[in-house]
Amino acid sequence: MERTYKYNNSEITIKFGNILSSEAEVIVSSDDCFISMGGGVSRSIRKKEGTGAIEDDSEKKVPARLGDVVVTTAGTLRQKFIFHAITIGFVNNTHLKGLPLEQIHDYIIKNTVSKCLNLMRYLNVTSIAFPTIGGGTANIPYKRIAKVMSESMADFFKRTSVVYKIELYIYTGSEQPNIMNYIDFFEQFASNMVLSSGYDSTAVLKTEKNSDDYDVFISYSRLDSVIADELANALKAKGVKCWIDRSGQYSGKNYKSVIVDKIRHSSIVMFISSQNSNESENVIKEISVAVELKKPIIPVKIDNTPYADSITYDLTGIDYIDYAMDNDILEQKILSQLTIIKNSQGEKN
């Protein structure tokens, strides 16, 4: 049993099982300030690794402060690194002295999760497996762990467009918590990822839609058909339902009724801005209809032509996407903006 959440371009999977079965480049292990590896995930790592290389490496880096993360070799394990999250230590010897227990727990989880994610970027790795930080000997409640871990992850992911794969393991061995804790953890994590992120990108790909509804209406000049088709096909491959008039068959008498209907039944309008499109009477009408129907517009500039005078006012202040940038980044930006817009629309309905 597992559940996967998507934030921006990254994927977070919560699963039952032993974290040592993960093929991620990094495993995170909760430990004390001396990295004694005496219990839980740490003990399992020590037993499986066998050679003592991890312990030898960690001895050079202790004692560590509560809330810190210590990086060591992974020894004979398949991983590149072990990140030791320090969740047990001497509160009296830190700036946490005198704080309520809940604030101390929040500090430990937030600091260790944030540091682990930033270390990934620094060490150029893109996959990591977390345990439920502080869920063992540190005795932090599962609902609290879910809340702070999800908020910390959301805060990190909203600041990066890099694709990361995150696994979060709930241990199912002899020390497993009550099954209700599992359910609470799933529900709390899911709720907080949506609230913290402002959207859940799985919604774009998984929301059931009427057959007449579209994610994106593509407004473009027929002279830019090659680029328009390229963008439409790339989005379609990502599960985005696009409407595009490839043949120009609606440019005549059917234009008004068909175009207005397709824009009305699309979540957003993607305006491919070029010299050709800004000189096109039909394209300018499409943008005007989108504005009148209060449809969000995402301009994609394929050259440096200024917007036509008749639509400049409507598009002023709207961030555009530069087609000249890397195509993967371009697709990610479009998907991210589409998801934010669609989730916002869902909250209003």
SEDRENTI-897425 format. One record per residue (C-alpha): y, x, z; chain; residue in one letter; residue number from 1. Coordinates in pm, whole numbers. Example, Ala and Ser with C-alpha at 12.3 -4.5 7.8 and 13.67 -1.06 7.14 Angstrom:
<atoms>
<atom py="-450" px="1230" pz="780" cadena="A" residuo="A" num="1"/>
<atom py="-106" px="1367" pz="714" cadena="A" residuo="S" num="2"/>
</atoms>
This chain:
<atoms>
<atom py="0" px="0" pz="0" cadena="A" residuo="M" num="1"/>
<atom py="339" px="139" pz="-95" cadena="A" residuo="E" num="2"/>
<atom py="685" px="27" pz="-195" cadena="A" residuo="R" num="3"/>
<atom py="927" px="197" pz="-429" cadena="A" residuo="T" num="4"/>
<atom py="1305" px="168" pz="-427" cadena="A" residuo="Y" num="5"/>
<atom py="1543" px="308" pz="-688" cadena="A" residuo="K" num="6"/>
<atom py="1889" px="434" pz="-618" cadena="A" residuo="Y" num="7"/>
<atom py="2104" px="557" pz="-904" cadena="A" residuo="N" num="8"/>
<atom py="1865" px="792" pz="-1089" cadena="A" residuo="N" num="9"/>
<atom py="1633" px="871" pz="-798" cadena="A" residuo="S" num="10"/>
<atom py="1318" px="707" pz="-672" cadena="A" residuo="E" num="11"/>
<atom py="1207" px="662" pz="-312" cadena="A" residuo="I" num="12"/>
<atom py="847" px="561" pz="-236" cadena="A" residuo="T" num="13"/>
<atom py="731" px="458" pz="111" cadena="A" residuo="I" num="14"/>
<atom py="357" px="485" pz="147" cadena="A" residuo="K" num="15"/>
<atom py="76" px="485" pz="400" cadena="A" residuo="F" num="16"/>
<atom py="-133" px="800" pz="428" cadena="A" residuo="G" num="17"/>
<atom py="-139" px="1167" pz="511" cadena="A" residuo="N" num="18"/>
<atom py="170" px="1356" pz="401" cadena="A" residuo="I" num="19"/>
<atom py="-47" px="1659" pz="319" cadena="A" residuo="L" num="20"/>
<atom py="-188" px="1467" pz="23" cadena="A" residuo="S" num="21"/>
<atom py="158" px="1478" pz="-138" cadena="A" residuo="S" num="22"/>
<atom py="217" px="1688" pz="-447" cadena="A" residuo="E" num="23"/>
<atom py="590" px="1714" pz="-377" cadena="A" residuo="A" num="24"/>
<atom py="749" px="2058" pz="-390" cadena="A" residuo="E" num="25"/>
<atom py="859" px="2027" pz="-25" cadena="A" residuo="V" num="26"/>
<atom py="703" px="1877" pz="286" cadena="A" residuo="I" num="27"/>
<atom py="924" px="1793" pz="582" cadena="A" residuo="V" num="28"/>
<atom py="775" px="1838" pz="929" cadena="A" residuo="S" num="29"/>
<atom py="927" px="1722" pz="1259" cadena="A" residuo="S" num="30"/>
<atom py="911" px="1988" pz="1529" cadena="A" residuo="D" num="31"/>
<atom py="1068" px="2130" pz="1844" cadena="A" residuo="D" num="32"/>
<atom py="1334" px="2399" pz="1863" cadena="A" residuo="C" num="33"/>
<atom py="1068" px="2673" pz="1880" cadena="A" residuo="F" num="34"/>
<atom py="868" px="2531" pz="1585" cadena="A" residuo="I" num="35"/>
<atom py="551" px="2540" pz="1795" cadena="A" residuo="S" num="36"/>
<atom py="369" px="2311" pz="1545" cadena="A" residuo="M" num="37"/>
<atom py="181" px="2151" pz="1829" cadena="A" residuo="G" num="38"/>
<atom py="155" px="1789" pz="1720" cadena="A" residuo="G" num="39"/>
<atom py="165" px="1532" pz="1443" cadena="A" residuo="G" num="40"/>
<atom py="250" px="1655" pz="1093" cadena="A" residuo="V" num="41"/>
<atom py="325" px="2006" pz="1219" cadena="A" residuo="S" num="42"/>
<atom py="-18" px="2046" pz="1372" cadena="A" residuo="R" num="43"/>
<atom py="-185" px="1912" pz="1056" cadena="A" residuo="S" num="44"/>
<atom py="10" px="2162" pz="845" cadena="A" residuo="I" num="45"/>
<atom py="-85" px="2450" pz="1073" cadena="A" residuo="R" num="46"/>
<atom py="-455" px="2361" pz="1058" cadena="A" residuo="K" num="47"/>
<atom py="-462" px="2308" pz="682" cadena="A" residuo="K" num="48"/>
<atom py="-259" px="2618" pz="594" cadena="A" residuo="E" num="49"/>
<atom py="-493" px="2838" pz="796" cadena="A" residuo="G" num="50"/>
<atom py="-349" px="3185" pz="735" cadena="A" residuo="T" num="51"/>
<atom py="-62" px="3160" pz="985" cadena="A" residuo="G" num="52"/>
<atom py="198" px="3254" pz="723" cadena="A" residuo="A" num="53"/>
<atom py="414" px="2953" pz="811" cadena="A" residuo="I" num="54"/>
<atom py="406" px="3038" pz="1184" cadena="A" residuo="E" num="55"/>
<atom py="488" px="3403" pz="1115" cadena="A" residuo="D" num="56"/>
<atom py="785" px="3301" pz="901" cadena="A" residuo="D" num="57"/>
<atom py="913" px="3047" pz="1152" cadena="A" residuo="S" num="58"/>
<atom py="905" px="3297" pz="1441" cadena="A" residuo="E" num="59"/>
<atom py="1192" px="3485" pz="1279" cadena="A" residuo="K" num="60"/>
<atom py="1411" px="3175" pz="1284" cadena="A" residuo="K" num="61"/>
<atom py="1382" px="3037" pz="1638" cadena="A" residuo="V" num="62"/>
<atom py="1511" px="2899" pz="1860" cadena="A" residuo="P" num="63"/>
<atom py="1673" px="2636" pz="1638" cadena="A" residuo="A" num="64"/>
<atom py="1924" px="2371" pz="1742" cadena="A" residuo="R" num="65"/>
<atom py="1844" px="2004" pz="1775" cadena="A" residuo="L" num="66"/>
<atom py="1922" px="1834" pz="1443" cadena="A" residuo="G" num="67"/>
<atom py="1884" px="2155" pz="1239" cadena="A" residuo="D" num="68"/>
<atom py="1639" px="2220" pz="955" cadena="A" residuo="V" num="69"/>
<atom py="1448" px="2550" pz="925" cadena="A" residuo="V" num="70"/>
<atom py="1303" px="2650" pz="587" cadena="A" residuo="V" num="71"/>
<atom py="978" px="2848" pz="574" cadena="A" residuo="T" num="72"/>
<atom py="713" px="2940" pz="323" cadena="A" residuo="T" num="73"/>
<atom py="436" px="2687" pz="260" cadena="A" residuo="A" num="74"/>
<atom py="167" px="2954" pz="297" cadena="A" residuo="G" num="75"/>
<atom py="-150" px="2853" pz="114" cadena="A" residuo="T" num="76"/>
<atom py="-39" px="2494" pz="67" cadena="A" residuo="L" num="77"/>
<atom py="49" px="2367" pz="-281" cadena="A" residuo="R" num="78"/>
<atom py="415" px="2319" pz="-183" cadena="A" residuo="Q" num="79"/>
<atom py="697" px="2567" pz="-237" cadena="A" residuo="K" num="80"/>
<atom py="855" px="2520" pz="107" cadena="A" residuo="F" num="81"/>
<atom py="815" px="2353" pz="443" cadena="A" residuo="I" num="82"/>
<atom py="1133" px="2207" pz="592" cadena="A" residuo="F" num="83"/>
<atom py="1103" px="2196" pz="972" cadena="A" residuo="H" num="84"/>
<atom py="1328" px="1917" pz="1105" cadena="A" residuo="A" num="85"/>
<atom py="1415" px="1991" pz="1467" cadena="A" residuo="I" num="86"/>
<atom py="1381" px="1658" pz="1647" cadena="A" residuo="T" num="87"/>
<atom py="1288" px="1783" pz="1995" cadena="A" residuo="I" num="88"/>
<atom py="1512" px="2019" pz="2189" cadena="A" residuo="G" num="89"/>
<atom py="1739" px="2077" pz="2485" cadena="A" residuo="F" num="90"/>
<atom py="2013" px="1816" pz="2472" cadena="A" residuo="V" num="91"/>
<atom py="2185" px="1976" pz="2772" cadena="A" residuo="N" num="92"/>
<atom py="2250" px="2290" pz="2569" cadena="A" residuo="N" num="93"/>
<atom py="2419" px="2113" pz="2277" cadena="A" residuo="T" num="94"/>
<atom py="2731" px="1911" pz="2203" cadena="A" residuo="H" num="95"/>
<atom py="2511" px="1601" pz="2239" cadena="A" residuo="L" num="96"/>
<atom py="2516" px="1629" pz="2617" cadena="A" residuo="K" num="97"/>
<atom py="2615" px="1305" pz="2783" cadena="A" residuo="G" num="98"/>
<atom py="2584" px="1086" pz="2472" cadena="A" residuo="L" num="99"/>
<atom py="2380" px="763" pz="2482" cadena="A" residuo="P" num="100"/>
<atom py="2020" px="805" pz="2366" cadena="A" residuo="L" num="101"/>
<atom py="2076" px="589" pz="2056" cadena="A" residuo="E" num="102"/>
<atom py="2360" px="815" pz="1937" cadena="A" residuo="Q" num="103"/>
<atom py="2144" px="1122" pz="1991" cadena="A" residuo="I" num="104"/>
<atom py="1864" px="965" pz="1785" cadena="A" residuo="H" num="105"/>
<atom py="2107" px="876" pz="1508" cadena="A" residuo="D" num="106"/>
<atom py="2245" px="1230" pz="1503" cadena="A" residuo="Y" num="107"/>
<atom py="1896" px="1385" pz="1482" cadena="A" residuo="I" num="108"/>
<atom py="1782" px="1164" pz="1195" cadena="A" residuo="I" num="109"/>
<atom py="2106" px="1173" pz="997" cadena="A" residuo="K" num="110"/>
<atom py="2151" px="1547" pz="1029" cadena="A" residuo="N" num="111"/>
<atom py="1794" px="1644" pz="945" cadena="A" residuo="T" num="112"/>
<atom py="1763" px="1406" pz="647" cadena="A" residuo="V" num="113"/>
<atom py="2102" px="1508" pz="504" cadena="A" residuo="S" num="114"/>
<atom py="2028" px="1879" pz="546" cadena="A" residuo="K" num="115"/>
<atom py="1686" px="1842" pz="382" cadena="A" residuo="C" num="116"/>
<atom py="1836" px="1668" pz="80" cadena="A" residuo="L" num="117"/>
<atom py="2115" px="1922" pz="44" cadena="A" residuo="N" num="118"/>
<atom py="1864" px="2207" pz="76" cadena="A" residuo="L" num="119"/>
<atom py="1673" px="2058" pz="-217" cadena="A" residuo="M" num="120"/>
<atom py="1980" px="2098" pz="-433" cadena="A" residuo="R" num="121"/>
<atom py="2040" px="2452" pz="-307" cadena="A" residuo="Y" num="122"/>
<atom py="1676" px="2558" pz="-363" cadena="A" residuo="L" num="123"/>
<atom py="1655" px="2384" pz="-701" cadena="A" residuo="N" num="124"/>
<atom py="1366" px="2150" pz="-617" cadena="A" residuo="V" num="125"/>
<atom py="1354" px="1783" pz="-711" cadena="A" residuo="T" num="126"/>
<atom py="1070" px="1633" pz="-508" cadena="A" residuo="S" num="127"/>
<atom py="1022" px="1608" pz="-132" cadena="A" residuo="I" num="128"/>
<atom py="791" px="1428" pz="113" cadena="A" residuo="A" num="129"/>
<atom py="929" px="1309" pz="448" cadena="A" residuo="F" num="130"/>
<atom py="745" px="1179" pz="752" cadena="A" residuo="P" num="131"/>
<atom py="916" px="908" pz="957" cadena="A" residuo="T" num="132"/>
<atom py="1160" px="1152" pz="1120" cadena="A" residuo="I" num="133"/>
<atom py="1129" px="1133" pz="1499" cadena="A" residuo="G" num="134"/>
<atom py="854" px="870" pz="1494" cadena="A" residuo="G" num="135"/>
<atom py="606" px="1084" pz="1686" cadena="A" residuo="G" num="136"/>
<atom py="669" px="1281" pz="2003" cadena="A" residuo="T" num="137"/>
<atom py="1046" px="1229" pz="1975" cadena="A" residuo="A" num="138"/>
<atom py="971" px="857" pz="2030" cadena="A" residuo="N" num="139"/>
<atom py="1255" px="720" pz="1816" cadena="A" residuo="I" num="140"/>
<atom py="1204" px="347" pz="1737" cadena="A" residuo="P" num="141"/>
<atom py="1083" px="274" pz="1387" cadena="A" residuo="Y" num="142"/>
<atom py="1362" px="29" pz="1310" cadena="A" residuo="K" num="143"/>
<atom py="1617" px="292" pz="1402" cadena="A" residuo="R" num="144"/>
<atom py="1443" px="552" pz="1185" cadena="A" residuo="I" num="145"/>
<atom py="1438" px="315" pz="887" cadena="A" residuo="A" num="146"/>
<atom py="1805" px="229" pz="927" cadena="A" residuo="K" num="147"/>
<atom py="1942" px="583" pz="959" cadena="A" residuo="V" num="148"/>
<atom py="1706" px="744" pz="705" cadena="A" residuo="M" num="149"/>
<atom py="1793" px="485" pz="440" cadena="A" residuo="S" num="150"/>
<atom py="2167" px="516" pz="506" cadena="A" residuo="E" num="151"/>
<atom py="2149" px="897" pz="490" cadena="A" residuo="S" num="152"/>
<atom py="1954" px="890" pz="164" cadena="A" residuo="M" num="153"/>
<atom py="2189" px="634" pz="8" cadena="A" residuo="A" num="154"/>
<atom py="2490" px="846" pz="105" cadena="A" residuo="D" num="155"/>
<atom py="2335" px="1149" pz="-68" cadena="A" residuo="F" num="156"/>
<atom py="2224" px="969" pz="-383" cadena="A" residuo="F" num="157"/>
<atom py="2557" px="801" pz="-449" cadena="A" residuo="K" num="158"/>
<atom py="2706" px="1152" pz="-486" cadena="A" residuo="R" num="159"/>
<atom py="2458" px="1289" pz="-739" cadena="A" residuo="T" num="160"/>
<atom py="2323" px="1197" pz="-1082" cadena="A" residuo="S" num="161"/>
<atom py="2030" px="1441" pz="-1056" cadena="A" residuo="V" num="162"/>
<atom py="1687" px="1276" pz="-1069" cadena="A" residuo="V" num="163"/>
<atom py="1504" px="1322" pz="-739" cadena="A" residuo="Y" num="164"/>
<atom py="1164" px="1192" pz="-630" cadena="A" residuo="K" num="165"/>
<atom py="1139" px="1115" pz="-259" cadena="A" residuo="I" num="166"/>
<atom py="823" px="1018" pz="-72" cadena="A" residuo="E" num="167"/>
<atom py="828" px="881" pz="280" cadena="A" residuo="L" num="168"/>
<atom py="489" px="877" pz="452" cadena="A" residuo="Y" num="169"/>
<atom py="384" px="650" pz="736" cadena="A" residuo="I" num="170"/>
<atom py="86" px="815" pz="900" cadena="A" residuo="Y" num="171"/>
<atom py="-235" px="607" pz="910" cadena="A" residuo="T" num="172"/>
<atom py="-448" px="828" pz="1136" cadena="A" residuo="G" num="173"/>
<atom py="-555" px="772" pz="1496" cadena="A" residuo="S" num="174"/>
<atom py="-193" px="786" pz="1618" cadena="A" residuo="E" num="175"/>
<atom py="-70" px="513" pz="1385" cadena="A" residuo="Q" num="176"/>
<atom py="182" px="265" pz="1529" cadena="A" residuo="P" num="177"/>
<atom py="126" px="-110" pz="1553" cadena="A" residuo="N" num="178"/>
<atom py="100" px="-279" pz="1211" cadena="A" residuo="I" num="179"/>
<atom py="416" px="-478" pz="1289" cadena="A" residuo="M" num="180"/>
<atom py="604" px="-149" pz="1296" cadena="A" residuo="N" num="181"/>
<atom py="499" px="-90" pz="936" cadena="A" residuo="Y" num="182"/>
<atom py="632" px="-428" pz="828" cadena="A" residuo="I" num="183"/>
<atom py="953" px="-379" pz="1025" cadena="A" residuo="D" num="184"/>
<atom py="1000" px="-36" pz="870" cadena="A" residuo="F" num="185"/>
<atom py="957" px="-164" pz="514" cadena="A" residuo="F" num="186"/>
<atom py="1192" px="-455" pz="566" cadena="A" residuo="E" num="187"/>
<atom py="1456" px="-252" pz="748" cadena="A" residuo="Q" num="188"/>
<atom py="1447" px="27" pz="490" cadena="A" residuo="F" num="189"/>
<atom py="1473" px="-211" pz="194" cadena="A" residuo="A" num="190"/>
<atom py="1758" px="-405" pz="353" cadena="A" residuo="S" num="191"/>
<atom py="1958" px="-93" pz="435" cadena="A" residuo="N" num="192"/>
<atom py="1908" px="73" pz="96" cadena="A" residuo="M" num="193"/>
<atom py="2063" px="-231" pz="-72" cadena="A" residuo="V" num="194"/>
<atom py="2347" px="-259" pz="179" cadena="A" residuo="L" num="195"/>
<atom py="2423" px="113" pz="179" cadena="A" residuo="S" num="196"/>
<atom py="2398" px="163" pz="-194" cadena="A" residuo="S" num="197"/>
<atom py="2566" px="-155" pz="-303" cadena="A" residuo="G" num="198"/>
<atom py="2286" px="-215" pz="-549" cadena="A" residuo="Y" num="199"/>
<atom py="1918" px="-173" pz="-617" cadena="A" residuo="D" num="200"/>
<atom py="1859" px="-37" pz="-965" cadena="A" residuo="S" num="201"/>
<atom py="1510" px="-189" pz="-985" cadena="A" residuo="T" num="202"/>
<atom py="1693" px="-520" pz="-1024" cadena="A" residuo="A" num="203"/>
<atom py="1798" px="-436" pz="-1378" cadena="A" residuo="V" num="204"/>
<atom py="1444" px="-374" pz="-1495" cadena="A" residuo="L" num="205"/>
<atom py="1254" px="-628" pz="-1285" cadena="A" residuo="K" num="206"/>
<atom py="1475" px="-936" pz="-1258" cadena="A" residuo="T" num="207"/>
<atom py="1330" px="-1228" pz="-1452" cadena="A" residuo="E" num="208"/>
<atom py="1572" px="-1353" pz="-1713" cadena="A" residuo="K" num="209"/>
<atom py="1603" px="-1645" pz="-1945" cadena="A" residuo="N" num="210"/>
<atom py="1490" px="-1555" pz="-2298" cadena="A" residuo="S" num="211"/>
<atom py="1845" px="-1627" pz="-2418" cadena="A" residuo="D" num="212"/>
<atom py="2003" px="-1388" pz="-2167" cadena="A" residuo="D" num="213"/>
<atom py="2089" px="-1023" pz="-2234" cadena="A" residuo="Y" num="214"/>
<atom py="2184" px="-726" pz="-2021" cadena="A" residuo="D" num="215"/>
<atom py="2422" px="-575" pz="-2276" cadena="A" residuo="V" num="216"/>
<atom py="2616" px="-709" pz="-2573" cadena="A" residuo="F" num="217"/>
<atom py="2702" px="-414" pz="-2799" cadena="A" residuo="I" num="218"/>
<atom py="3039" px="-445" pz="-2974" cadena="A" residuo="S" num="219"/>
<atom py="3080" px="-194" pz="-3257" cadena="A" residuo="Y" num="220"/>
<atom py="3192" px="-135" pz="-3613" cadena="A" residuo="S" num="221"/>
<atom py="2922" px="-147" pz="-3881" cadena="A" residuo="R" num="222"/>
<atom py="3052" px="195" pz="-3993" cadena="A" residuo="L" num="223"/>
<atom py="2922" px="333" pz="-3661" cadena="A" residuo="D" num="224"/>
<atom py="2576" px="177" pz="-3697" cadena="A" residuo="S" num="225"/>
<atom py="2383" px="502" pz="-3653" cadena="A" residuo="V" num="226"/>
<atom py="2534" px="568" pz="-3310" cadena="A" residuo="I" num="227"/>
<atom py="2515" px="201" pz="-3209" cadena="A" residuo="A" num="228"/>
<atom py="2144" px="189" pz="-3297" cadena="A" residuo="D" num="229"/>
<atom py="2082" px="513" pz="-3111" cadena="A" residuo="E" num="230"/>
<atom py="2240" px="374" pz="-2795" cadena="A" residuo="L" num="231"/>
<atom py="2067" px="38" pz="-2827" cadena="A" residuo="A" num="232"/>
<atom py="1725" px="199" pz="-2873" cadena="A" residuo="N" num="233"/>
<atom py="1779" px="437" pz="-2581" cadena="A" residuo="A" num="234"/>
<atom py="1873" px="149" pz="-2351" cadena="A" residuo="L" num="235"/>
<atom py="1585" px="-64" pz="-2476" cadena="A" residuo="K" num="236"/>
<atom py="1347" px="220" pz="-2386" cadena="A" residuo="A" num="237"/>
<atom py="1482" px="198" pz="-2029" cadena="A" residuo="K" num="238"/>
<atom py="1402" px="-172" pz="-2010" cadena="A" residuo="G" num="239"/>
<atom py="1755" px="-296" pz="-2085" cadena="A" residuo="V" num="240"/>
<atom py="1776" px="-604" pz="-2306" cadena="A" residuo="K" num="241"/>
<atom py="2050" px="-555" pz="-2567" cadena="A" residuo="C" num="242"/>
<atom py="2203" px="-783" pz="-2828" cadena="A" residuo="W" num="243"/>
<atom py="2338" px="-611" pz="-3136" cadena="A" residuo="I" num="244"/>
<atom py="2422" px="-755" pz="-3478" cadena="A" residuo="D" num="245"/>
<atom py="2260" px="-486" pz="-3693" cadena="A" residuo="R" num="246"/>
<atom py="2278" px="-660" pz="-4027" cadena="A" residuo="S" num="247"/>
<atom py="2626" px="-807" pz="-4005" cadena="A" residuo="G" num="248"/>
<atom py="2475" px="-1151" pz="-4076" cadena="A" residuo="Q" num="249"/>
<atom py="2700" px="-1313" pz="-3815" cadena="A" residuo="Y" num="250"/>
<atom py="3024" px="-1173" pz="-3954" cadena="A" residuo="S" num="251"/>
<atom py="3085" px="-1479" pz="-4172" cadena="A" residuo="G" num="252"/>
<atom py="3105" px="-1848" pz="-4089" cadena="A" residuo="K" num="253"/>
<atom py="2859" px="-1823" pz="-3798" cadena="A" residuo="N" num="254"/>
<atom py="3056" px="-1547" pz="-3630" cadena="A" residuo="Y" num="255"/>
<atom py="3258" px="-1751" pz="-3383" cadena="A" residuo="K" num="256"/>
<atom py="2984" px="-1970" pz="-3238" cadena="A" residuo="S" num="257"/>
<atom py="2707" px="-1709" pz="-3235" cadena="A" residuo="V" num="258"/>
<atom py="2915" px="-1421" pz="-3101" cadena="A" residuo="I" num="259"/>
<atom py="3075" px="-1628" pz="-2826" cadena="A" residuo="V" num="260"/>
<atom py="2732" px="-1756" pz="-2723" cadena="A" residuo="D" num="261"/>
<atom py="2578" px="-1405" pz="-2712" cadena="A" residuo="K" num="262"/>
<atom py="2869" px="-1263" pz="-2511" cadena="A" residuo="I" num="263"/>
<atom py="2851" px="-1559" pz="-2272" cadena="A" residuo="R" num="264"/>
<atom py="2479" px="-1492" pz="-2215" cadena="A" residuo="H" num="265"/>
<atom py="2517" px="-1115" pz="-2164" cadena="A" residuo="S" num="266"/>
<atom py="2582" px="-948" pz="-1830" cadena="A" residuo="S" num="267"/>
<atom py="2820" px="-689" pz="-1973" cadena="A" residuo="I" num="268"/>
<atom py="2981" px="-587" pz="-2302" cadena="A" residuo="V" num="269"/>
<atom py="2949" px="-227" pz="-2417" cadena="A" residuo="M" num="270"/>
<atom py="3239" px="-143" pz="-2648" cadena="A" residuo="F" num="271"/>
<atom py="3168" px="150" pz="-2882" cadena="A" residuo="I" num="272"/>
<atom py="3522" px="274" pz="-2928" cadena="A" residuo="S" num="273"/>
<atom py="3609" px="465" pz="-3245" cadena="A" residuo="S" num="274"/>
<atom py="3871" px="470" pz="-3516" cadena="A" residuo="Q" num="275"/>
<atom py="3651" px="226" pz="-3708" cadena="A" residuo="N" num="276"/>
<atom py="3604" px="-21" pz="-3423" cadena="A" residuo="S" num="277"/>
<atom py="3968" px="-15" pz="-3315" cadena="A" residuo="N" num="278"/>
<atom py="4064" px="-109" pz="-3669" cadena="A" residuo="E" num="279"/>
<atom py="3802" px="-384" pz="-3690" cadena="A" residuo="S" num="280"/>
<atom py="3935" px="-739" pz="-3655" cadena="A" residuo="E" num="281"/>
<atom py="3591" px="-867" pz="-3552" cadena="A" residuo="N" num="282"/>
<atom py="3544" px="-605" pz="-3280" cadena="A" residuo="V" num="283"/>
<atom py="3891" px="-674" pz="-3138" cadena="A" residuo="I" num="284"/>
<atom py="3803" px="-1046" pz="-3128" cadena="A" residuo="K" num="285"/>
<atom py="3478" px="-967" pz="-2945" cadena="A" residuo="E" num="286"/>
<atom py="3665" px="-773" pz="-2677" cadena="A" residuo="I" num="287"/>
<atom py="3916" px="-1057" pz="-2641" cadena="A" residuo="S" num="288"/>
<atom py="3630" px="-1306" pz="-2597" cadena="A" residuo="V" num="289"/>
<atom py="3467" px="-1079" pz="-2336" cadena="A" residuo="A" num="290"/>
<atom py="3796" px="-1064" pz="-2144" cadena="A" residuo="V" num="291"/>
<atom py="3840" px="-1440" pz="-2161" cadena="A" residuo="E" num="292"/>
<atom py="3483" px="-1496" pz="-2036" cadena="A" residuo="L" num="293"/>
<atom py="3549" px="-1240" pz="-1758" cadena="A" residuo="K" num="294"/>
<atom py="3266" px="-1015" pz="-1872" cadena="A" residuo="K" num="295"/>
<atom py="3270" px="-654" pz="-1744" cadena="A" residuo="P" num="296"/>
<atom py="3337" px="-410" pz="-2030" cadena="A" residuo="I" num="297"/>
<atom py="3202" px="-56" pz="-2053" cadena="A" residuo="I" num="298"/>
<atom py="3383" px="146" pz="-2323" cadena="A" residuo="P" num="299"/>
<atom py="3187" px="431" pz="-2484" cadena="A" residuo="V" num="300"/>
<atom py="3421" px="659" pz="-2678" cadena="A" residuo="K" num="301"/>
<atom py="3270" px="835" pz="-2976" cadena="A" residuo="I" num="302"/>
<atom py="3602" px="986" pz="-3082" cadena="A" residuo="D" num="303"/>
<atom py="3952" px="1025" pz="-2938" cadena="A" residuo="N" num="304"/>
<atom py="4110" px="727" pz="-3110" cadena="A" residuo="T" num="305"/>
<atom py="4340" px="529" pz="-2876" cadena="A" residuo="P" num="306"/>
<atom py="4249" px="165" pz="-2814" cadena="A" residuo="Y" num="307"/>
<atom py="4401" px="-90" pz="-3050" cadena="A" residuo="A" num="308"/>
<atom py="4733" px="-228" pz="-2922" cadena="A" residuo="D" num="309"/>
<atom py="4587" px="-577" pz="-2884" cadena="A" residuo="S" num="310"/>
<atom py="4321" px="-462" pz="-2635" cadena="A" residuo="I" num="311"/>
<atom py="4493" px="-167" pz="-2464" cadena="A" residuo="T" num="312"/>
<atom py="4623" px="-387" pz="-2182" cadena="A" residuo="Y" num="313"/>
<atom py="4276" px="-532" pz="-2113" cadena="A" residuo="D" num="314"/>
<atom py="4104" px="-192" pz="-2106" cadena="A" residuo="L" num="315"/>
<atom py="4367" px="4" pz="-1916" cadena="A" residuo="T" num="316"/>
<atom py="4223" px="131" pz="-1589" cadena="A" residuo="G" num="317"/>
<atom py="3860" px="89" pz="-1700" cadena="A" residuo="I" num="318"/>
<atom py="3666" px="417" pz="-1690" cadena="A" residuo="D" num="319"/>
<atom py="3514" px="503" pz="-2024" cadena="A" residuo="Y" num="320"/>
<atom py="3202" px="703" pz="-2103" cadena="A" residuo="I" num="321"/>
<atom py="3226" px="1000" pz="-2337" cadena="A" residuo="D" num="322"/>
<atom py="2953" px="985" pz="-2602" cadena="A" residuo="Y" num="323"/>
<atom py="2988" px="1360" pz="-2658" cadena="A" residuo="A" num="324"/>
<atom py="2831" px="1438" pz="-2321" cadena="A" residuo="M" num="325"/>
<atom py="2458" px="1497" pz="-2265" cadena="A" residuo="D" num="326"/>
<atom py="2266" px="1186" pz="-2377" cadena="A" residuo="N" num="327"/>
<atom py="2056" px="1167" pz="-2059" cadena="A" residuo="D" num="328"/>
<atom py="2369" px="1162" pz="-1845" cadena="A" residuo="I" num="329"/>
<atom py="2523" px="903" pz="-2074" cadena="A" residuo="L" num="330"/>
<atom py="2219" px="673" pz="-2037" cadena="A" residuo="E" num="331"/>
<atom py="2216" px="725" pz="-1661" cadena="A" residuo="Q" num="332"/>
<atom py="2583" px="632" pz="-1634" cadena="A" residuo="K" num="333"/>
<atom py="2536" px="318" pz="-1840" cadena="A" residuo="I" num="334"/>
<atom py="2230" px="215" pz="-1636" cadena="A" residuo="L" num="335"/>
<atom py="2409" px="282" pz="-1309" cadena="A" residuo="S" num="336"/>
<atom py="2715" px="83" pz="-1407" cadena="A" residuo="Q" num="337"/>
<atom py="2500" px="-200" pz="-1544" cadena="A" residuo="L" num="338"/>
<atom py="2304" px="-216" pz="-1219" cadena="A" residuo="T" num="339"/>
<atom py="2613" px="-219" pz="-999" cadena="A" residuo="I" num="340"/>
<atom py="2768" px="-495" pz="-1210" cadena="A" residuo="I" num="341"/>
<atom py="2454" px="-707" pz="-1217" cadena="A" residuo="K" num="342"/>
<atom py="2398" px="-678" pz="-844" cadena="A" residuo="N" num="343"/>
<atom py="2761" px="-770" pz="-783" cadena="A" residuo="S" num="344"/>
<atom py="2716" px="-1074" pz="-1004" cadena="A" residuo="Q" num="345"/>
<atom py="2403" px="-1169" pz="-810" cadena="A" residuo="G" num="346"/>
<atom py="2589" px="-1152" pz="-478" cadena="A" residuo="E" num="347"/>
<atom py="2857" px="-1390" pz="-610" cadena="A" residuo="K" num="348"/>
<atom py="2605" px="-1646" pz="-738" cadena="A" residuo="N" num="349"/>
</atoms>
